[in-house]
C-alpha cells in the first residue's frame, strides 16, 4: 500500500517559491553575485555581434586596418574576462547546488525527528526516501544551474532587444514580431508539462516505496510465494510512470521545435529585408550580419528559457512534495507555553525538567483515530510509582493503545493523562521520551557494532557503563562469545544475530538510559525458553522501582507483576495479581490454563 499523496493542481504556487526562498536566504550574497555575473555574461555575449558589425564595416568593407590592433586587444580582453567570469560563475553555482540541498536535508530530517508516531503509521519509507534524495537533488540543480540559465536568458534577451532597437527599430520589430506567439505557446504548454511531471514525481515515489518493500520484505515475499504478484504490481506502477514520462517528453519535444521554428521565421524575415536593403545600399553589410546574428542568437536564450521552463515545471512538482513534508502538521507537539519555558523538542533546557516519579493517571480518557470508532471510552486507570502493570487481552482489545497513550505517542481525544499530578501536555515531549525505555517484540538494531548499538545516541557513555548494562540484562556472556565481543558487527537491522540476542541488546540499550518508565511490548514472545528465562531474570532486577507496562502473550512471564489488567474492547474486565485472578476463575484463569495446557502438550510432543 502506498502513501496517498496530495494531488497538486496549481499552475504556479507562490507559497512553494517562498518556502524555497527561505532555504536560499543564507546564500543571498552568492545568488546576487551570480545574477550580476549572468548580467555581465549576457552583456558580453550581446557585444560580440556588435564587434563583428564593426569589423565588417570598418575593416572588411573599407579594406582598412586602422585601429585593428586596438580592436584585437578589446576582443581578446573581452574573451579573457568572459572566461574568468564563467569560472567564477561555475564555482558560485556549485556552492548553491550542493549547499541548499544540504540545508534542505537537514531541515527535512529535523522535521522527521519532530513528527509523531502517527505520521510514520501512514507514511511509507520509500515516499520519505524519494523526498530526501531525488526531489531535493532536483531542487538543488534547479536553484543553481537552471536559475543561472534562466537569468542569462532573460538578461541576454533584454540587452539584445535594446541593442537592436537602438541600431534599427525596423529590423528589431521583425525579430520581435514572433514573441506574442511565443508567449501564447508557452501558456498552452505549461499546464500540460506540469501535469505530466507531477504524475511522474508521484509514481517515482511509489516505485521507491515498492523497492523498499521488496527488499525489506524479501523473506516474507518468498515464503508466501507471491513474487509474481509483487512483480505485476511493480510493473503496473513503473508502466504508469513510463507513460507519463513519455507524455511529458512528447509535449516538451513539440514545444522546443516550435520555438526553433519561430526563430527561423524571424531570421528569414531579416534575411529577406536585409538582402533587399543591402543590395540598394540602404543598410550596411555589417548591420545585416549583426541582425542575422541577433536573430539567430536571440532564440538561443529563448530555447534555453524553454528548456529551463520545462525543468522548472519538473522542479515545482518535486518542490511541492518536499514543502508538503516540511509543512506537515505535527499531531503531537509541545504547546507554546511549554516551548517558552523548556525550549523546543530538539533543544530543550534539561535543567528545568521536573523529576520523573512515574505516577500515571488516566482520567476519563476517550481515544479514537482520526477515522474510526472509539478504541477507549471513559477509561480510568491509576498506576503508582514503581508499579509493574501487565496488560493481557485479545488482539485489538486496546492494550497497545493504552501504552501508546501513556508514552504520549498519541494523545487522548477526550479526557487527560496525568504524570506525577500534572497533565503531561504541560510537560516537554522530550522529558517524557527521555524517561521511557521501550523494548519491542521485534527489536531494531542499527548497522554497527554491539557496543555502538547499546550506547546508541549516548556519546559520553563509557565502556564500563556499556558492560554494566549488558550484565544487568544477562547479555554479557553471549556477547563475549561473539567473534570480536563488543566490537562485533551486528549487520543491517541486526541480521547477524538471533532474535533473542537482538532482544537482549535492545534491552541493554534501554537500561543504559536509566529510564523512569519501562514498556515491554510482547518482548519475550519471539524468543526461546532459555532466552526468556534470561530476560525474566533481568526484568526482575531492571524493573525494580520503575513504573512499567508489560504487554504479554506468554502469561508465564507476568506472574510477578504487581497488577494484571485484562483488557477487552478498551475496558478493564479483570484486575489483580496473578494469584488473585486465578482464584476468580474468570477470563484470565481460562486464558492461563489453556495456554499452560498447550505448552505441556508441546513439551510432551518434543520428548516423544
C-alpha positions in Angstrom: 0.0 0.0 0.0 1.4 3.4 -1.0 1.3 6.7 0.8 -1.6 8.8 -0.5 0.0 12.0 -1.8 -1.7 15.3 -2.2 -2.8 16.0 -5.8 -1.5 19.3 -6.9 -3.3 21.4 -9.4 -2.0 25.0 -9.4 0.0 26.2 -12.4 2.3 28.2 -10.2 2.3 28.2 -6.4 3.9 31.2 -4.8 3.9 29.5 -1.4 6.3 26.9 -2.8 8.6 29.7 -4.0 8.5 31.4 -0.6 9.4 28.2 1.1 12.3 27.5 -1.2 13.4 31.2 -0.8 13.8 30.5 3.0 16.5 27.9 2.2 18.1 30.2 -0.4 18.4 33.1 2.1 21.8 32.0 3.6 23.2 32.1 0.0 21.8 35.6 -0.7 25.2 37.1 -1.4 26.2 34.3 -3.7 22.9 34.4 -5.6 23.2 38.2 -6.1 26.8 37.8 -7.2 25.7 35.0 -9.6 23.0 37.3 -11.0 25.5 40.1 -11.6 27.8 37.6 -13.3 24.9 36.5 -15.5 24.2 40.1 -16.4 27.8 40.6 -17.4 27.9 37.3 -19.3 24.8 38.3 -21.3 26.3 41.8 -21.9 29.5 40.4 -23.4 27.6 37.8 -25.4 25.5 40.6 -26.9 28.6 42.7 -27.6 30.3 40.0 -29.8 27.9 40.6 -32.8 28.5 44.3 -32.4 32.2 43.6 -32.7 31.5 41.6 -35.8 29.5 44.5 -37.2 32.3 47.0 -36.5 34.9 44.6 -38.0 33.0 44.1 -41.2 32.1 47.8 -41.8 35.5 49.3 -40.7 38.0 46.6 -41.8 36.4 44.3 -44.4 34.2 46.7 -46.4 36.7 49.7 -46.2 39.7 47.4 -46.6 41.5 49.4 -43.9 43.5 48.2 -40.8 43.2 51.5 -39.0 42.6 50.6 -35.3 42.8 46.9 -36.0 45.2 46.1 -33.2 43.2 48.1 -30.7 40.2 46.2 -31.8 42.0 42.9 -31.3 43.1 43.8 -27.8 39.5 44.7 -26.9 38.2 41.4 -28.4 40.8 39.3 -26.6 40.2 41.3 -23.3 36.5 40.5 -23.5 37.3 36.8 -24.1 39.6 36.7 -21.1 37.2 38.5 -18.9 34.4 36.3 -20.1 36.4 33.1 -19.3 37.2 34.4 -15.8 33.6 35.3 -15.2 32.4 31.8 -16.3 34.9 30.2 -14.0 33.6 32.2 -11.0 30.1 31.6 -12.1 30.6 27.8 -12.1 32.1 28.0 -8.6 29.2 30.0 -7.2 26.6 27.9 -8.9 28.3 24.8 -7.4 28.1 26.3 -4.0 24.4 26.8 -4.3 23.8 23.4 -6.0 25.3 21.5 -3.0 24.7 24.0 -0.2 20.9 24.3 -0.5 20.2 20.5 -0.7 22.5 20.1 2.3 20.4 22.6 4.3 17.1 21.2 3.0 18.1 17.6 4.0 19.0 18.9 7.5 15.6 20.7 7.7 13.7 17.7 6.4 15.5 15.3 8.8 14.9 17.7 11.7 11.2 17.7 10.8 11.2 13.9 10.7 12.6 13.8 14.2 9.8 16.0 15.4 6.9 14.2 13.8 4.7 11.9 15.9 4.4 8.2 15.6 1.0 8.5 13.8 2.8 10.1 10.8 5.0 7.1 10.3 2.0 4.8 10.7 0.6 6.1 7.5 3.7 7.1 5.5 5.9 4.7 3.6 9.6 4.7 3.9 10.0 4.8 0.1 8.0 8.0 0.0 10.3 9.7 2.5 13.4 8.4 0.8 12.2 9.9 -2.5 11.7 13.3 -0.9 15.2 13.2 0.7 17.1 12.1 -2.4 15.7 12.7 -5.9 13.3 15.5 -5.1 15.9 17.6 -3.2 18.6 16.8 -5.8 16.3 18.2 -8.4 15.6 21.4 -6.4 19.4 21.9 -5.9 20.1 21.6 -9.6 17.3 24.0 -10.5 18.2 26.6 -7.9 21.8 26.7 -9.3 22.2 25.8 -13.0 18.7 26.3 -14.2 18.4 29.6 -12.4 21.7 30.6 -14.0 20.4 29.7 -17.4 17.1 31.5 -16.6 18.7 34.8 -15.7 21.2 34.6 -18.5 18.3 34.1 -21.0 16.4 37.0 -19.6 19.3 39.4 -19.5 20.5 38.4 -22.9 17.1 38.9 -24.5 16.7 42.3 -22.8 20.2 43.5 -23.8 19.9 42.3 -27.4 16.4 43.9 -27.7 17.8 47.2 -26.5 20.8 46.9 -28.9 18.5 46.0 -31.9 16.1 48.9 -31.2 18.9 51.4 -30.9 20.6 50.1 -34.1 17.5 49.8 -36.3 13.9 49.6 -35.0 12.6 48.1 -38.2 14.8 45.1 -38.1 14.3 44.8 -34.4 10.5 44.5 -34.8 11.0 41.8 -37.4 12.9 39.7 -34.8 10.4 40.6 -32.0 7.2 40.0 -34.0 7.2 36.3 -33.1 7.3 37.0 -29.3 3.5 37.2 -28.9 3.2 33.7 -30.5 5.9 32.5 -28.2 4.0 33.7 -25.1 0.8 32.0 -26.2 2.5 28.7 -27.0 4.3 28.8 -23.6 1.0 29.3 -21.7 -0.7 26.4 -23.6 2.2 24.0 -23.0 2.9 25.0 -19.4 -0.2 23.3 -17.9 0.4 20.1 -19.9 4.0 19.9 -19.0 3.4 20.5 -15.3 0.5 18.0 -15.1 2.7 15.2 -16.5 5.7 15.9 -14.4 3.5 15.9 -11.3 2.4 12.4 -12.2 6.0 11.4 -12.9 7.1 12.5 -9.4 4.1 10.7 -7.8 4.8 7.4 -9.4 8.5 7.8 -8.8 7.7 7.9 -5.0 5.6 4.8 -5.4 8.4 3.0 -7.2 10.9 3.9 -4.4 8.4 2.6 -1.9 8.0 -0.6 -3.8 11.7 -1.1 -4.0 11.9 -0.6 -0.2 9.1 -3.1 0.5 10.5 -5.6 -2.0 13.9 -5.6 -0.3 12.9 -5.4 3.4 10.1 -7.9 2.9 12.1 -10.3 0.7 11.8 -13.2 3.1 8.1 -12.8 3.5 7.5 -12.5 -0.2 9.4 -15.7 -0.9 7.8 -17.7 1.9 4.4 -16.7 0.6 5.3 -17.4 -3.0 4.0 -14.1 -4.2 6.9 -13.0 -6.4 4.7 -12.9 -9.5 2.1 -10.7 -7.7 4.8 -8.3 -6.5 6.3 -8.1 -9.9 3.0 -7.5 -11.6 2.2 -4.6 -9.1 5.7 -3.1 -9.6 5.3 -3.4 -13.4 2.0 -1.6 -13.2 3.5 1.3 -11.3 6.6 1.6 -13.5 4.4 1.4 -16.6 2.3 4.3 -15.3 5.5 6.3 -14.6 6.8 5.4 -18.1 3.6 6.5 -19.8 3.5 9.9 -18.1 7.3 10.3 -18.7 6.7 9.7 -22.4 3.8 12.2 -22.4 6.0 14.8 -20.7 8.8 14.2 -23.1 6.4 14.3 -26.1 5.0 17.6 -25.0 8.4 19.0 -24.4 9.7 17.7 -27.8 6.9 19.6 -29.5 7.4 22.8 -27.5 11.1 23.2 -28.2 10.9 22.8 -32.1 8.1 25.3 -32.1 10.5 27.8 -30.5 13.1 27.0 -33.1 10.6 27.4 -35.9 9.7 30.9 -34.6 13.4 31.8 -34.5 13.8 30.6 -38.1 10.8 32.7 -39.2 12.5 35.8 -37.6 15.8 35.0 -39.3 14.1 34.6 -42.6 12.4 37.9 -42.3 15.7 39.7 -41.5 17.4 38.0 -44.5 14.5 39.0 -46.8 14.5 42.6 -45.8 18.3 42.9 -45.3 19.2 41.3 -48.6 16.9 43.8 -50.3 18.3 46.9 -48.5 22.0 45.9 -48.7 21.7 45.5 -52.5 20.4 49.1 -52.6 23.0 50.4 -50.1 20.2 51.3 -47.7 21.8 49.2 -44.9 25.4 48.3 -44.3 26.6 44.7 -44.7 27.8 44.8 -41.1 24.3 45.8 -39.9 22.8 42.9 -41.8 25.3 40.4 -40.3 24.5 42.0 -36.9 20.8 41.4 -37.2 21.2 37.9 -38.6 23.4 37.1 -35.6 20.9 38.6 -33.3 18.0 36.8 -35.0 19.8 33.5 -34.5 21.3 34.4 -31.1 18.1 35.9 -29.8 16.4 32.5 -29.9 19.3 30.7 -28.3 18.3 32.1 -24.9 14.7 31.7 -25.8 15.4 28.0 -26.4 17.3 27.9 -23.2 14.4 29.5 -21.5 12.1 26.9 -22.9 14.3 24.1 -21.6 14.6 25.8 -18.2 10.9 26.4 -18.2 10.3 22.7 -18.7 12.7 21.9 -15.9 11.0 24.4 -13.6 7.8 22.5 -14.1 9.5 19.3 -13.1 11.1 21.1 -10.1 7.8 22.6 -8.9 6.4 19.1 -8.8 9.4 18.0 -6.7 9.3 21.1 -4.5 5.6 20.7 -3.8 6.2 17.3 -2.2 9.2 18.5 -0.2 7.3 21.5 1.0 4.3 19.3 1.9 6.6 17.2 4.1 8.1 20.3 5.7 4.7 21.7 6.4 3.2 18.5 7.7 1.4 19.4 10.9 2.7 17.5 13.9 -0.2 15.9 15.7 1.7 15.5 18.9 3.7 18.7 19.7 4.7 20.8 22.7 2.4 23.8 23.3 3.7 27.4 23.0 3.8 27.7 26.8 5.9 24.6 27.2 8.3 25.7 24.5 8.6 29.1 26.1 9.5 27.5 29.5 11.6 24.5 28.4 12.6 25.1 24.8 11.7 23.1 21.7 11.9 19.4 21.4 15.4 19.3 19.8 16.8 22.0 22.1 15.1 21.6 25.5 16.5 23.1 28.7 17.0 19.9 30.7 18.0 21.8 33.8 14.3 22.9 34.1 12.9 19.4 33.8 11.0 18.1 36.8 12.0 14.8 38.3 10.1 11.8 36.9 8.4 9.7 39.6 6.2 7.6 37.4 2.8 8.2 38.9 0.4 7.9 35.9 -3.3 8.5 35.9 -5.8 8.1 33.1 -8.8 10.4 33.8 -12.0 9.7 31.7 -9.8 9.1 28.6 -11.5 8.6 25.3 -9.4 7.8 22.2 -10.1 7.2 18.6 -8.1 7.5 15.5 -9.0 10.3 13.0 -11.4 8.0 11.2 -13.0 5.2 13.2 -14.8 4.2 16.4 -13.6 4.8 19.9 -10.8 2.5 21.0 -11.1 3.6 24.6 -14.1 5.3 26.1 -14.1 7.0 29.6 -11.1 4.9 30.5 -9.7 5.3 34.0 -6.5 3.9 35.5 -4.1 4.8 38.2 -0.5 3.5 38.1 1.5 4.1 41.2 5.2 5.0 41.1 7.3 1.9 40.6 4.3 -0.4 39.9 4.7 -3.2 37.4 1.5 -3.4 35.3 0.8 -6.2 32.9 -1.8 -5.9 30.1 -3.4 -9.0 28.6 -6.2 -9.5 26.2 -7.1 -10.5 22.7 -5.5 -8.7 19.6 -7.3 -5.4 19.1 -8.5 -5.1 22.7 -6.7 -1.8 23.3 -3.5 -2.9 25.1 -1.1 -1.2 22.8 -3.3 1.9 22.6 -3.2 2.3 26.4 0.6 2.1 26.4 1.0 4.4 23.4 -1.2 7.0 25.2 0.8 6.6 28.4 4.0 7.2 26.3 2.3 10.2 24.5 2.9 8.6 21.1 -0.8 9.6 20.8 -2.9 11.9 22.9 -6.4 11.5 24.3 -9.3 12.5 22.1 -11.1 13.4 25.3 -10.0 13.4 28.9 -6.5 13.7 30.3 -3.4 11.8 31.4 -1.6 13.0 34.4 2.1 12.2 35.2 3.1 13.0 38.7 -0.1 15.0 39.2 0.3 17.2 36.1 -1.3 16.8 32.6 1.5 15.5 30.5 0.7 18.1 27.8 2.1 20.7 30.2 5.5 18.9 30.1 8.0 18.7 27.3 7.7 15.7 25.0 11.5 15.1 25.2 11.2 15.0 29.0 8.7 12.1 28.8 10.5 10.3 25.9 13.8 10.5 27.8 12.2 8.7 30.7 10.9 5.8 28.6 12.7 2.5 28.0 10.8 0.8 25.2 11.6 -2.8 24.2 9.7 -4.1 21.2 8.6 -7.6 20.1 10.8 -7.2 17.0 13.9 -5.3 18.3 15.6 -2.8 15.9 19.3 -2.7 15.8 21.3 -0.2 13.8 24.2 -1.1 11.5 27.4 -1.1 13.5 28.9 -2.9 16.4 27.3 -4.4 19.5 28.9 -1.7 21.6 27.6 1.1 19.3 24.1 -0.3 19.5 24.0 -0.5 23.3 25.4 3.1 23.6 23.4 4.4 20.6 22.8 8.2 20.9 24.9 8.5 24.1 28.3 9.8 23.1 29.6 10.2 26.6 28.9 6.6 27.7 32.0 4.7 28.9 32.8 1.1 28.1 32.2 0.3 31.8 28.7 1.6 31.5 28.0 -0.5 28.4 29.3 -3.7 30.1 27.3 -3.0 33.2 24.1 -2.6 31.2 24.9 -5.8 29.3 25.5 -7.7 32.5 22.3 -6.3 34.0 20.2 -7.9 31.2 22.3 -11.1 31.1 23.7 -10.2 27.6 27.4 -10.0 28.6 28.2 -13.7 28.3 26.8 -14.3 24.8 28.4 -11.0 23.6 31.8 -12.2 24.8 31.3 -15.4 22.9 30.9 -13.4 19.6 33.9 -13.2 17.2 35.0 -9.7 18.3 33.0 -9.4 21.5 31.5 -5.9 21.9 33.2 -4.8 18.6 31.3 -7.5 16.6 29.3 -6.0 13.6 25.6 -6.8 14.0 24.7 -6.4 10.3 21.8 -4.4 8.9 18.9 -4.5 11.3 20.9 -7.0 13.4 20.8 -9.7 10.7 23.9 -11.5 12.1 22.3 -12.1 15.5 19.4 -14.3 16.6 16.1 -12.8 17.7 16.9 -13.5 21.4 20.4 -11.9 21.1 18.9 -8.8 19.4 16.3 -8.6 22.2 18.9 -8.7 24.9 21.0 -5.9 23.2 17.8 -3.9 22.8 17.1 -4.4 26.5 20.6 -3.3 27.4 20.2 -0.2 25.3 17.0 0.7 27.2 18.6 0.0 30.6 21.6 2.2 29.8 19.4 5.3 29.5 18.2 4.7 33.1 14.5 5.4 32.3 11.9 6.1 34.9 9.3 4.0 33.0 9.7 0.8 31.1 7.5 -0.6 28.3 7.9 -4.2 27.1 5.6 -4.9 24.1 5.5 -8.7 23.7 9.2 -8.6 24.4 9.6 -12.3 25.0 7.1 -13.8 22.6 9.6 -14.3 19.8 12.5 -15.8 21.9 13.3 -19.3 23.0 12.7 -20.6 26.5 16.3 -20.2 27.7 16.4 -16.6 26.5 13.0 -15.9 28.0 14.4 -17.0 31.4 17.4 -14.7 30.9 15.1 -11.8 30.2 12.8 -12.7 33.1 15.7 -12.7 35.5 16.9 -9.3 34.0 13.4 -7.9 34.3 13.1 -8.7 38.0 16.3 -6.6 38.6 16.0 -3.9 36.0 12.3 -3.0 36.6 12.7 -2.7 40.4 11.5 0.7 41.5 10.5 1.7 37.9 6.9 2.2 36.6 6.5 -0.4 33.9 3.9 -1.6 31.4 4.2 -5.2 30.1 2.1 -6.3 27.1 2.5 -10.1 27.3 1.5 -13.0 25.1 3.1 -15.6 27.3 1.2 -15.3 30.6 4.0 -17.2 32.4 6.2 -14.1 32.0 3.9 -11.8 34.0 3.2 -13.8 37.1 5.4 -11.5 39.2 3.6 -8.3 38.0 2.1 -6.1 40.8 -1.1 -5.9 38.9 -2.5 -7.6 35.8 -5.2 -5.9 33.8 -7.3 -7.9 31.5 -8.5 -5.7 28.6 -11.4 -6.3 26.4 -12.8 -3.7 23.9 -11.0 -0.9 25.6 -12.3 -1.8 29.1 -10.7 -3.4 32.1 -12.8 -6.5 32.8 -10.5 -8.1 35.4 -7.8 -6.7 37.6 -5.5 -8.2 40.3 -2.3 -10.2 40.9 -1.7 -13.5 39.2 -2.9 -15.5 42.2 -6.0 -13.3 42.7 -7.1 -13.7 39.1 -6.6 -17.4 39.2 -8.8 -17.6 42.2 -11.6 -15.7 40.4 -11.6 -18.4 37.7 -12.7 -15.9 35.1 -11.3 -14.8 31.8 -7.7 -14.7 32.9 -8.0 -18.2 34.5 -9.3 -19.7 31.3 -6.7 -18.0 29.2 -3.8 -19.1 31.5 -4.9 -22.7 31.9 -5.5 -23.1 28.2 -2.0 -21.7 27.4 -0.5 -23.9 30.1 -2.1 -27.0 28.6 -0.8 -26.1 25.1 2.7 -25.7 26.4 2.5 -29.0 28.2 1.4 -30.7 25.1 4.3 -29.2 23.1 6.8 -30.4 25.8 5.3 -33.9 25.7 5.5 -33.9 21.9 9.1 -32.8 21.9 10.0 -35.5 24.5 8.3 -38.1 22.4 
